[in-house]
């Protein structure tokens, strides 16, 4: 079945280079990509227009990715948006904390294009059904 609408992905990272890289890897697949450089910006962007999926950096100044995920999953309006945590953290505790706060998936930086595309496609398909 062909996708009838272009999926919108919100990429959140305080590093401009990482945002550009994620944008490039996703735009080539036909996704509409929005970006946010902080947790606060991410929450404001989601409140303005719901994305289909969120790629969320963990370590950011201000509101970190764990807290952003927790707030989104606590809100009935945004609870069903899949979240992929994108992080340099590889320890088990960080992954568990991410899952506890509502992340569906994890990607470890540096993110590989093929893995990113497979995880995004899989979560969007799951969420559509």
The first five atom37 places (N, CA, C, CB, O) and aatype in JSON, in Angstrom:
{
  "aatype": [20, 20, 20, 20, 20, 20, 20, 20, 20, 20, 20, 20, 20, 20, 20, 20, 20, 20, 20, 20, 20, 20, 20, 20, 20, 20, 20, 20, 20, 20, 20, 20, 20, 20, 20, 20, 20, 20, 20, 20, 20, 20, 20, 20, 20, 20, 20, 20, 20, 20, 20, 20, 20, 20, 20, 20, 20, 20, 20, 20, 20, 20, 20, 20, 20, 20, 20, 20, 20, 20, 20, 20, 20, 20, 20, 20, 20, 20, 20, 20, 20, 20, 20, 20, 20, 20, 20, 20, 20, 20, 20, 20, 20, 20, 20, 20, 20, 20, 20, 20, 20, 20, 20, 20, 20, 20, 20, 20, 20, 20, 20, 20, 20, 20, 20, 20, 20, 20, 20, 20, 20, 20, 20, 20, 20, 20, 20, 20, 20],
  "atom_mask": [
    [1, 1, 1, 1, 1],
    [1, 1, 1, 1, 1],
    [1, 1, 1, 1, 1],
    [1, 1, 1, 1, 1],
    [1, 1, 1, 1, 1],
    [1, 1, 1, 1, 1],
    [1, 1, 1, 1, 1],
    [1, 1, 1, 1, 1],
    [1, 1, 1, 1, 1],
    [1, 1, 1, 1, 1],
    [1, 1, 1, 1, 1],
    [1, 1, 1, 1, 1],
    [1, 1, 1, 1, 1],
    [1, 1, 1, 1, 1],
    [1, 1, 1, 1, 1],
    [1, 1, 1, 1, 1],
    [1, 1, 1, 1, 1],
    [1, 1, 1, 1, 1],
    [1, 1, 1, 1, 1],
    [1, 1, 1, 1, 1],
    [1, 1, 1, 1, 1],
    [1, 1, 1, 1, 1],
    [1, 1, 1, 1, 1],
    [1, 1, 1, 1, 1],
    [1, 1, 1, 1, 1],
    [1, 1, 1, 1, 1],
    [1, 1, 1, 1, 1],
    [1, 1, 1, 1, 1],
    [1, 1, 1, 1, 1],
    [1, 1, 1, 1, 1],
    [1, 1, 1, 1, 1],
    [1, 1, 1, 1, 1],
    [1, 1, 1, 1, 1],
    [1, 1, 1, 1, 1],
    [1, 1, 1, 1, 1],
    [1, 1, 1, 1, 1],
    [1, 1, 1, 1, 1],
    [1, 1, 1, 1, 1],
    [1, 1, 1, 1, 1],
    [1, 1, 1, 1, 1],
    [1, 1, 1, 1, 1],
    [1, 1, 1, 1, 1],
    [1, 1, 1, 1, 1],
    [1, 1, 1, 1, 1],
    [1, 1, 1, 1, 1],
    [1, 1, 1, 1, 1],
    [1, 1, 1, 1, 1],
    [1, 1, 1, 1, 1],
    [1, 1, 1, 1, 1],
    [1, 1, 1, 1, 1],
    [1, 1, 1, 1, 1],
    [1, 1, 1, 1, 1],
    [1, 1, 1, 1, 1],
    [1, 1, 1, 1, 1],
    [1, 1, 1, 1, 1],
    [1, 1, 1, 1, 1],
    [1, 1, 1, 1, 1],
    [1, 1, 1, 1, 1],
    [1, 1, 1, 1, 1],
    [1, 1, 1, 1, 1],
    [1, 1, 1, 1, 1],
    [1, 1, 1, 1, 1],
    [1, 1, 1, 1, 1],
    [1, 1, 1, 1, 1],
    [1, 1, 1, 1, 1],
    [1, 1, 1, 1, 1],
    [1, 1, 1, 1, 1],
    [1, 1, 1, 1, 1],
    [1, 1, 1, 1, 1],
    [1, 1, 1, 1, 1],
    [1, 1, 1, 1, 1],
    [1, 1, 1, 1, 1],
    [1, 1, 1, 1, 1],
    [1, 1, 1, 1, 1],
    [1, 1, 1, 1, 1],
    [1, 1, 1, 1, 1],
    [1, 1, 1, 1, 1],
    [1, 1, 1, 1, 1],
    [1, 1, 1, 1, 1],
    [1, 1, 1, 1, 1],
    [1, 1, 1, 1, 1],
    [1, 1, 1, 1, 1],
    [1, 1, 1, 1, 1],
    [1, 1, 1, 1, 1],
    [1, 1, 1, 1, 1],
    [1, 1, 1, 1, 1],
    [1, 1, 1, 1, 1],
    [1, 1, 1, 1, 1],
    [1, 1, 1, 1, 1],
    [1, 1, 1, 1, 1],
    [1, 1, 1, 1, 1],
    [1, 1, 1, 1, 1],
    [1, 1, 1, 1, 1],
    [1, 1, 1, 1, 1],
    [1, 1, 1, 1, 1],
    [1, 1, 1, 1, 1],
    [1, 1, 1, 1, 1],
    [1, 1, 1, 1, 1],
    [1, 1, 1, 1, 1],
    [1, 1, 1, 1, 1],
    [1, 1, 1, 1, 1],
    [1, 1, 1, 1, 1],
    [1, 1, 1, 1, 1],
    [1, 1, 1, 1, 1],
    [1, 1, 1, 1, 1],
    [1, 1, 1, 1, 1],
    [1, 1, 1, 1, 1],
    [1, 1, 1, 1, 1],
    [1, 1, 1, 1, 1],
    [1, 1, 1, 1, 1],
    [1, 1, 1, 1, 1],
    [1, 1, 1, 1, 1],
    [1, 1, 1, 1, 1],
    [1, 1, 1, 1, 1],
    [1, 1, 1, 1, 1],
    [1, 1, 1, 1, 1],
    [1, 1, 1, 1, 1],
    [1, 1, 1, 1, 1],
    [1, 1, 1, 1, 1],
    [1, 1, 1, 1, 1],
    [1, 1, 1, 1, 1],
    [1, 1, 1, 1, 1],
    [1, 1, 1, 1, 1],
    [1, 1, 1, 1, 1],
    [1, 1, 1, 1, 1],
    [1, 1, 1, 1, 1],
    [1, 1, 1, 1, 1],
    [1, 1, 1, 1, 1],
    [1, 1, 1, 1, 1]
  ],
  "atom_positions": [
    [[0.84, -1.18, 0.0], [0.0, 0.0, 0.0], [0.88, 1.25, 0.0], [-0.95, 0.0, 1.22], [1.79, 1.37, 0.82]],
    [[0.63, 2.15, -0.88], [1.4, 3.4, -0.97], [0.99, 4.36, 0.14], [1.2, 4.07, -2.35], [-0.18, 4.43, 0.52]],
    [[1.96, 5.09, 0.65], [1.65, 6.11, 1.64], [0.9, 7.23, 0.95], [2.94, 6.63, 2.33], [1.34, 7.74, -0.08]],
    [[-0.22, 7.62, 1.53], [-1.01, 8.68, 0.9], [-0.51, 10.05, 1.32], [-2.47, 8.52, 1.25], [-0.62, 11.01, 0.55]],
    [[0.03, 10.15, 2.54], [0.53, 11.46, 2.94], [1.99, 11.33, 3.36], [-0.32, 12.05, 4.09], [2.43, 10.29, 3.86]],
    [[2.71, 12.4, 3.15], [4.11, 12.44, 3.51], [4.22, 12.48, 5.04], [4.83, 13.66, 2.86], [3.61, 13.34, 5.68]],
    [[4.98, 11.56, 5.62], [5.15, 11.54, 7.07], [6.03, 12.71, 7.5], [5.76, 10.2, 7.53], [7.02, 13.05, 6.85]],
    [[5.65, 13.31, 8.62], [6.42, 14.42, 9.19], [7.22, 13.92, 10.37], [5.5, 15.6, 9.62], [6.69, 13.29, 11.28]],
    [[8.52, 14.2, 10.35], [9.4, 13.78, 11.43], [10.01, 15.01, 12.07], [10.52, 12.83, 10.9], [10.51, 15.91, 11.4]],
    [[9.95, 15.04, 13.41], [10.58, 16.12, 14.16], [11.91, 15.6, 14.69], [9.66, 16.62, 15.34], [11.94, 14.66, 15.48]],
    [[13.0, 16.21, 14.26], [14.34, 15.85, 14.74], [14.75, 16.88, 15.78], [15.38, 15.78, 13.55], [14.71, 18.08, 15.53]],
    [[15.15, 16.4, 16.96], [15.5, 17.29, 18.07], [16.93, 17.0, 18.51], [14.52, 17.11, 19.26], [17.25, 15.89, 18.94]],
    [[17.79, 18.01, 18.41], [19.19, 17.86, 18.82], [19.77, 19.26, 19.03], [20.02, 17.05, 17.75], [19.47, 20.17, 18.27]],
    [[20.59, 19.42, 20.05], [21.19, 20.73, 20.29], [22.42, 20.96, 19.42], [21.57, 20.87, 21.76], [23.01, 22.05, 19.44]],
    [[22.82, 19.94, 18.65], [23.97, 20.05, 17.77], [23.48, 20.28, 16.33], [24.88, 18.78, 17.86], [22.83, 19.41, 15.75]],
    [[23.81, 21.43, 15.78], [23.33, 21.8, 14.44], [23.8, 20.81, 13.37], [23.82, 23.21, 14.09], [23.05, 20.5, 12.44]],
    [[25.03, 20.31, 13.48], [25.55, 19.34, 12.51], [24.7, 18.08, 12.53], [27.04, 18.99, 12.82], [24.34, 17.56, 11.47]],
    [[24.36, 17.57, 13.72], [23.53, 16.37, 13.81], [22.15, 16.59, 13.19], [23.37, 15.94, 15.28], [21.62, 15.71, 12.52]],
    [[21.57, 17.77, 13.42], [20.27, 18.08, 12.83], [20.34, 18.08, 11.31], [19.76, 19.44, 13.33], [19.46, 17.53, 10.64]],
    [[21.38, 18.69, 10.76], [21.53, 18.74, 9.3], [21.69, 17.33, 8.73], [22.74, 19.61, 8.91], [21.13, 17.01, 7.68]],
    [[22.47, 16.5, 9.42], [22.7, 15.12, 8.99], [21.4, 14.32, 9.0], [23.76, 14.45, 9.89], [21.08, 13.63, 8.03]],
    [[20.65, 14.4, 10.1], [19.37, 13.69, 10.19], [18.41, 14.18, 9.12], [18.75, 13.88, 11.59], [17.74, 13.38, 8.47]],
    [[18.36, 15.48, 8.94], [17.49, 16.08, 7.92], [17.82, 15.52, 6.54], [17.63, 17.62, 7.92], [16.92, 15.12, 5.79]],
    [[19.09, 15.5, 6.22], [19.54, 15.01, 4.91], [19.18, 13.53, 4.71], [21.06, 15.21, 4.76], [18.69, 13.15, 3.65]],
    [[19.43, 12.71, 5.74], [19.17, 11.27, 5.64], [17.68, 10.96, 5.5], [19.74, 10.54, 6.86], [17.3, 9.97, 4.87]],
    [[16.83, 11.8, 6.09], [15.39, 11.54, 6.05], [14.72, 12.18, 4.84], [14.74, 12.06, 7.32], [13.8, 11.6, 4.26]],
    [[15.17, 13.37, 4.46], [14.57, 14.08, 3.32], [14.74, 13.26, 2.04], [15.21, 15.48, 3.16], [13.86, 13.26, 1.18]],
    [[15.88, 12.59, 1.9], [16.14, 11.78, 0.71], [15.14, 10.62, 0.6], [17.59, 11.22, 0.74], [14.9, 10.1, -0.49]],
    [[14.55, 10.23, 1.73], [13.53, 9.17, 1.74], [12.12, 9.72, 1.54], [13.59, 8.39, 3.05], [11.15, 8.97, 1.52]],
    [[12.02, 11.05, 1.38], [10.72, 11.65, 1.11], [9.95, 12.12, 2.33], [9.9, 10.68, 0.39], [8.78, 12.48, 2.22]],
    [[10.59, 12.12, 3.5], [9.91, 12.59, 4.7], [9.99, 14.11, 4.8], [10.52, 11.94, 5.95], [10.96, 14.72, 4.34]],
    [[8.97, 14.71, 5.39], [9.0, 16.14, 5.7], [9.69, 16.24, 7.07], [7.53, 16.8, 5.72], [9.21, 15.66, 8.04]],
    [[10.78, 16.96, 7.14], [11.55, 17.02, 8.38], [11.47, 18.41, 8.99], [13.02, 16.64, 8.13], [11.74, 19.41, 8.32]],
    [[11.1, 18.46, 10.26], [11.15, 19.69, 11.04], [12.24, 19.5, 12.08], [9.76, 20.02, 11.71], [12.53, 18.37, 12.47]],
    [[12.85, 20.58, 12.52], [13.92, 20.46, 13.5], [13.66, 21.36, 14.7], [15.28, 20.79, 12.87], [12.97, 22.37, 14.61]],
    [[14.24, 20.95, 15.82], [14.21, 21.74, 17.05], [15.57, 21.57, 17.71], [13.02, 21.29, 18.02], [16.14, 20.48, 17.72]],
    [[16.09, 22.67, 18.26], [17.44, 22.65, 18.84], [17.45, 22.5, 20.36], [18.16, 23.92, 18.47], [18.51, 22.55, 20.98]],
    [[16.26, 22.31, 20.97], [16.19, 22.13, 22.43], [14.91, 21.41, 22.79], [16.28, 23.5, 23.16], [13.99, 21.27, 21.98]],
    [[14.85, 20.94, 24.03], [13.64, 20.29, 24.52], [12.46, 21.25, 24.51], [13.86, 19.74, 25.91], [11.34, 20.87, 24.16]],
    [[12.72, 22.49, 24.91], [11.66, 23.5, 24.94], [11.11, 23.75, 23.53], [12.18, 24.82, 25.54], [9.9, 23.82, 23.33]],
    [[12.03, 23.88, 22.57], [11.63, 24.09, 21.17], [10.83, 22.9, 20.64], [12.88, 24.32, 20.29], [9.86, 23.07, 19.9]],
    [[11.25, 21.71, 21.03], [10.55, 20.48, 20.6], [9.12, 20.47, 21.1], [11.3, 19.23, 21.09], [8.19, 20.19, 20.34]],
    [[8.94, 20.77, 22.39], [7.59, 20.76, 22.97], [6.7, 21.82, 22.3], [7.65, 21.0, 24.49], [5.52, 21.58, 22.06]],
    [[7.27, 22.99, 22.02], [6.52, 24.06, 21.35], [6.14, 23.64, 19.93], [7.33, 25.36, 21.31], [5.02, 23.9, 19.49]],
    [[7.06, 22.99, 19.22], [6.82, 22.55, 17.85], [5.71, 21.49, 17.81], [8.11, 21.99, 17.23], [4.85, 21.52, 16.93]],
    [[5.75, 20.56, 18.76], [4.74, 19.5, 18.81], [3.37, 20.1, 19.14], [5.13, 18.43, 19.87], [2.35, 19.68, 18.59]],
    [[3.35, 21.09, 20.04], [2.08, 21.73, 20.41], [1.46, 22.45, 19.21], [2.3, 22.73, 21.56], [0.24, 22.5, 19.07]],
    [[2.33, 23.0, 18.35], [1.88, 23.73, 17.17], [1.34, 22.8, 16.09], [3.01, 24.57, 16.61], [0.29, 23.04, 15.51]],
    [[2.09, 21.71, 15.83], [1.68, 20.74, 14.81], [2.26, 19.38, 15.17], [2.16, 21.19, 13.4], [3.47, 19.22, 15.34]],
    [[1.37, 18.39, 15.27], [1.8, 17.04, 15.67], [2.61, 16.37, 14.56], [0.59, 16.18, 16.02], [2.15, 16.28, 13.42]],
    [[3.81, 15.9, 14.89], [4.58, 15.13, 13.9], [4.13, 13.66, 13.91], [6.11, 15.23, 14.19], [3.4, 13.25, 14.82]],
    [[4.55, 12.9, 12.93], [4.23, 11.47, 12.9], [5.22, 10.66, 13.71], [4.19, 10.97, 11.46], [4.92, 9.54, 14.14]],
    [[6.41, 11.23, 13.91], [7.48, 10.53, 14.64], [8.47, 11.58, 15.15], [8.2, 9.47, 13.73], [8.62, 12.64, 14.55]],
    [[9.14, 11.27, 16.27], [10.13, 12.2, 16.83], [11.46, 11.48, 17.03], [9.63, 12.79, 18.17], [11.52, 10.4, 17.62]],
    [[12.52, 12.1, 16.51], [13.89, 11.65, 16.78], [14.41, 12.59, 17.85], [14.83, 11.66, 15.47], [14.47, 13.8, 17.64]],
    [[14.77, 12.04, 19.0], [15.03, 12.87, 20.17], [16.39, 12.61, 20.79], [13.96, 12.64, 21.2], [16.68, 11.51, 21.26]],
    [[17.23, 13.64, 20.78], [18.53, 13.57, 21.45], [18.28, 13.51, 22.96], [19.44, 14.8, 21.08], [17.31, 14.1, 23.44]],
    [[19.13, 12.82, 23.69], [18.95, 12.71, 25.14], [19.6, 13.88, 25.86], [19.52, 11.39, 25.65], [18.96, 14.58, 26.65]],
    [[20.89, 14.09, 25.59], [21.64, 15.08, 26.35], [21.56, 16.46, 25.7], [23.1, 14.64, 26.48], [22.25, 16.75, 24.72]],
    [[20.7, 17.3, 26.29], [20.54, 18.67, 25.8], [20.46, 19.58, 27.02], [19.25, 18.82, 24.89], [19.99, 19.17, 28.08]],
    [[20.92, 20.82, 26.86], [20.77, 21.77, 27.98], [19.29, 22.08, 28.2], [21.56, 23.08, 27.71], [18.49, 21.97, 27.27]],
    [[18.93, 22.47, 29.4], [17.52, 22.75, 29.7], [16.78, 21.44, 29.89], [16.86, 23.59, 28.57], [17.2, 20.58, 30.67]],
    [[15.69, 21.28, 29.17], [14.89, 20.05, 29.27], [15.57, 18.96, 28.45], [13.42, 20.28, 28.79], [15.71, 19.1, 27.23]],
    [[16.01, 17.87, 29.1], [16.68, 16.8, 28.35], [15.66, 15.89, 27.65], [17.57, 15.96, 29.31], [14.45, 16.01, 27.86]],
    [[16.18, 15.0, 26.82], [15.31, 14.12, 26.03], [14.41, 13.23, 26.87], [16.14, 13.28, 25.14], [13.28, 12.95, 26.48]],
    [[14.92, 12.76, 28.02], [14.1, 11.91, 28.89], [12.85, 12.66, 29.34], [14.91, 11.44, 30.12], [11.74, 12.11, 29.32]],
    [[13.03, 13.92, 29.75], [11.91, 14.73, 30.24], [10.94, 15.09, 29.1], [12.44, 16.02, 30.9], [9.73, 15.1, 29.3]],
    [[11.48, 15.38, 27.92], [10.62, 15.67, 26.76], [9.74, 14.44, 26.47], [11.48, 16.05, 25.49], [8.53, 14.57, 26.28]],
    [[10.36, 13.27, 26.45], [9.61, 12.03, 26.18], [8.54, 11.81, 27.25], [10.56, 10.81, 26.13], [7.4, 11.47, 26.94]],
    [[8.91, 12.01, 28.51], [7.98, 11.8, 29.62], [6.76, 12.72, 29.47], [8.67, 12.05, 30.98], [5.62, 12.29, 29.63]],
    [[7.01, 13.99, 29.15], [5.9, 14.96, 29.0], [5.01, 14.6, 27.82], [6.46, 16.38, 28.81], [3.78, 14.69, 27.92]],
    [[5.61, 14.19, 26.7], [4.82, 13.84, 25.52], [3.96, 12.6, 25.78], [5.73, 13.59, 24.31], [2.8, 12.56, 25.36]],
    [[4.52, 11.61, 26.47], [3.78, 10.37, 26.72], [2.72, 10.56, 27.81], [4.74, 9.25, 27.13], [1.79, 9.76, 27.91]],
    [[2.84, 11.61, 28.62], [1.85, 11.89, 29.68], [0.64, 12.63, 29.12], [2.49, 12.71, 30.81], [-0.4, 12.71, 29.78]],
    [[0.75, 13.17, 27.9], [-0.31, 13.96, 27.29], [-1.09, 13.09, 26.29], [0.27, 15.22, 26.58], [-0.51, 12.53, 25.36]],
    [[-2.39, 12.98, 26.49], [-3.22, 12.14, 25.62], [-3.1, 12.52, 24.15], [-4.69, 12.23, 26.05], [-3.19, 11.66, 23.27]],
    [[-2.9, 13.82, 23.86], [-2.81, 14.3, 22.48], [-1.54, 13.81, 21.78], [-2.86, 15.82, 22.45], [-1.53, 13.61, 20.56]],
    [[-0.48, 13.61, 22.54], [0.82, 13.27, 21.94], [1.33, 11.88, 22.32], [1.84, 14.3, 22.34], [2.4, 11.47, 21.88]],
    [[0.58, 11.18, 23.12], [1.01, 9.88, 23.66], [1.37, 8.86, 22.58], [-0.07, 9.3, 24.53], [2.3, 8.07, 22.74]],
    [[0.63, 8.87, 21.47], [0.82, 7.84, 20.45], [1.94, 8.14, 19.44], [-0.46, 7.63, 19.7], [2.22, 7.32, 18.57]],
    [[2.57, 9.31, 19.55], [3.66, 9.64, 18.62], [4.88, 8.81, 18.98], [4.0, 11.17, 18.67], [5.38, 8.9, 20.11]],
    [[5.39, 7.99, 18.05], [6.57, 7.19, 18.36], [7.81, 8.07, 18.55], [6.82, 6.16, 17.25], [8.01, 9.05, 17.84]],
    [[8.63, 7.69, 19.53], [9.86, 8.42, 19.82], [11.06, 7.49, 19.68], [9.81, 9.03, 21.24], [11.1, 6.41, 20.26]],
    [[12.03, 7.95, 18.9], [13.32, 7.24, 18.81], [14.35, 8.12, 19.5], [13.73, 6.94, 17.3], [14.61, 9.24, 19.07]],
    [[14.92, 7.6, 20.58], [15.99, 8.32, 21.28], [17.27, 8.15, 20.47], [16.17, 7.81, 22.76], [17.66, 7.03, 20.12]],
    [[17.92, 9.27, 20.18], [19.19, 9.25, 19.45], [20.24, 9.76, 20.43], [19.14, 10.13, 18.11], [20.21, 10.92, 20.84]],
    [[21.17, 8.88, 20.81], [22.07, 9.26, 21.9], [23.46, 8.66, 21.78], [21.47, 8.86, 23.19], [23.66, 7.63, 21.15]],
    [[24.39, 9.33, 22.42], [25.75, 8.79, 22.52], [25.83, 7.86, 23.73], [26.79, 9.94, 22.64], [26.81, 7.13, 23.89]],
    [[24.81, 7.88, 24.59], [24.8, 7.03, 25.78], [24.55, 5.58, 25.37], [23.72, 7.5, 26.78], [23.59, 5.28, 24.66]],
    [[25.41, 4.69, 25.82], [25.23, 3.29, 25.45], [24.94, 2.39, 26.64], [26.45, 2.79, 24.73], [24.72, 1.19, 26.47]],
    [[24.95, 2.96, 27.86], [24.77, 2.12, 29.05], [23.32, 1.67, 29.22], [25.22, 2.87, 30.28], [22.39, 2.33, 28.76]],
    [[23.17, 0.55, 29.88], [21.86, -0.07, 30.07], [20.9, 0.84, 30.84], [22.02, -1.4, 30.8], [19.71, 0.9, 30.52]],
    [[21.41, 1.54, 31.85], [20.57, 2.41, 32.68], [19.92, 3.51, 31.84], [21.39, 3.03, 33.82], [18.74, 3.82, 32.01]],
    [[20.71, 4.09, 30.94], [20.17, 5.16, 30.09], [19.08, 4.62, 29.18], [21.29, 5.81, 29.25], [18.05, 5.27, 28.99]],
    [[19.29, 3.44, 28.63], [18.27, 2.84, 27.76], [17.01, 2.53, 28.55], [18.81, 1.56, 27.1], [15.9, 2.79, 28.08]],
    [[17.17, 1.98, 29.74], [16.0, 1.69, 30.58], [15.25, 2.97, 30.94], [16.43, 0.95, 31.87], [14.02, 3.0, 30.91]],
    [[15.99, 4.01, 31.28], [15.37, 5.29, 31.61], [14.59, 5.83, 30.41], [16.44, 6.32, 32.07], [13.5, 6.38, 30.57]],
    [[15.16, 5.69, 29.22], [14.47, 6.12, 28.01], [13.18, 5.34, 27.79], [15.38, 5.96, 26.81], [12.15, 5.93, 27.46]],
    [[13.23, 4.04, 27.98], [12.04, 3.2, 27.81], [10.99, 3.54, 28.87], [12.41, 1.71, 27.9], [9.8, 3.61, 28.57]],
    [[11.44, 3.75, 30.1], [10.52, 4.12, 31.19], [9.81, 5.44, 30.86], [11.29, 4.25, 32.53], [8.65, 5.63, 31.24]],
    [[10.5, 6.33, 30.17], [9.92, 7.64, 29.84], [9.14, 7.61, 28.53], [11.01, 8.68, 29.75], [8.59, 8.64, 28.12]],
    [[9.08, 6.46, 27.86], [8.21, 6.32, 26.71], [8.84, 6.15, 25.34], [7.37, 7.47, 26.65], [8.13, 6.06, 24.35]],
    [[10.17, 6.09, 25.27], [10.81, 5.9, 23.96], [10.51, 4.49, 23.43], [12.35, 6.11, 24.06], [10.53, 3.52, 24.18]],
    [[10.22, 4.41, 22.13], [9.98, 3.1, 21.52], [11.27, 2.46, 21.03], [8.99, 3.24, 20.36], [11.39, 1.23, 21.01]],
    [[12.22, 3.28, 20.63], [13.46, 2.77, 20.04], [14.65, 3.61, 20.48], [13.37, 2.77, 18.5], [14.5, 4.71, 21.01]],
    [[15.85, 3.05, 20.25], [17.1, 3.75, 20.51], [18.01, 3.64, 19.31], [17.79, 3.19, 21.75], [18.09, 2.58, 18.68]],
    [[18.69, 4.71, 18.99], [19.77, 4.69, 18.0], [20.98, 5.32, 18.67], [19.37, 5.45, 16.67], [20.88, 6.35, 19.33]],
    [[22.13, 4.68, 18.48], [23.36, 5.2, 19.07], [24.12, 6.02, 18.05], [24.24, 4.06, 19.59], [24.28, 5.61, 16.9]],
    [[24.57, 7.2, 18.49], [25.38, 8.06, 17.62], [26.76, 7.46, 17.46], [25.47, 9.51, 18.19], [27.26, 6.85, 18.4]],
    [[27.39, 7.59, 16.31], [26.85, 8.19, 15.09], [25.81, 7.26, 14.45], [27.99, 8.49, 14.1], [25.99, 6.05, 14.38]],
    [[24.73, 7.85, 13.98], [23.61, 7.1, 13.41], [23.92, 6.67, 11.99], [22.31, 7.93, 13.45], [24.34, 7.49, 11.17]],
    [[23.71, 5.39, 11.71], [23.88, 4.88, 10.35], [22.61, 5.11, 9.55], [24.24, 3.37, 10.36], [21.51, 4.95, 10.08]],
    [[22.75, 5.48, 8.29], [21.6, 5.81, 7.46], [20.63, 4.63, 7.3], [22.07, 6.27, 6.1], [19.42, 4.81, 7.42]],
    [[21.15, 3.46, 7.02], [20.28, 2.3, 6.78], [19.48, 1.96, 8.04], [21.11, 1.07, 6.34], [18.28, 1.7, 7.96]],
    [[20.14, 1.95, 9.19], [19.44, 1.63, 10.43], [18.38, 2.7, 10.76], [20.44, 1.5, 11.6], [17.27, 2.37, 11.17]],
    [[18.74, 3.97, 10.58], [17.79, 5.06, 10.82], [16.55, 4.88, 9.96], [18.45, 6.43, 10.53], [15.42, 4.94, 10.46]],
    [[16.74, 4.65, 8.67], [15.62, 4.51, 7.75], [14.75, 3.3, 8.08], [16.13, 4.4, 6.33], [13.52, 3.38, 8.0]],
    [[15.38, 2.18, 8.46], [14.6, 0.98, 8.81], [13.77, 1.2, 10.07], [15.54, -0.22, 9.02], [12.6, 0.82, 10.12]],
    [[14.37, 1.81, 11.09], [13.64, 2.04, 12.36], [12.5, 3.03, 12.15], [14.6, 2.57, 13.45], [11.39, 2.82, 12.66]],
    [[12.76, 4.1, 11.4], [11.72, 5.1, 11.13], [10.57, 4.46, 10.35], [12.31, 6.31, 10.34], [9.41, 4.6, 10.73]],
    [[10.9, 3.76, 9.29], [9.88, 3.12, 8.46], [9.06, 2.12, 9.28], [10.54, 2.41, 7.25], [7.84, 2.08, 9.17]],
    [[9.74, 1.33, 10.1], [9.05, 0.32, 10.93], [8.1, 0.94, 11.92], [10.06, -0.52, 11.67], [6.97, 0.47, 12.06]],
    [[8.53, 1.99, 12.62], [7.66, 2.64, 13.6], [6.49, 3.37, 12.94], [8.45, 3.6, 14.44], [5.38, 3.36, 13.48]],
    [[6.73, 4.0, 11.79], [5.63, 4.68, 11.1], [4.6, 3.67, 10.63], [6.16, 5.49, 9.9], [3.39, 3.93, 10.7]],
    [[5.06, 2.52, 10.15], [4.14, 1.47, 9.68], [3.32, 0.93, 10.85], [4.94, 0.31, 9.0], [2.11, 0.74, 10.74]],
    [[3.98, 0.68, 11.98], [3.31, 0.18, 13.18], [2.25, 1.18, 13.65], [4.32, -0.1, 14.29], [1.14, 0.79, 14.01]],
    [[2.61, 2.43, 13.66], [1.72, 3.47, 14.16], [0.52, 3.69, 13.23], [2.49, 4.78, 14.33], [-0.55, 4.1, 13.69]],
    [[0.7, 3.43, 11.94], [-0.38, 3.63, 10.97], [-1.43, 2.53, 11.05], [0.19, 3.67, 9.56], [-2.59, 2.75, 10.68]],
    [[-1.03, 1.35, 11.55], [-1.99, 0.24, 11.59], [-2.87, 0.23, 12.82], [-1.26, -1.06, 11.51], [-3.71, -0.66, 12.97]]
  ]
}
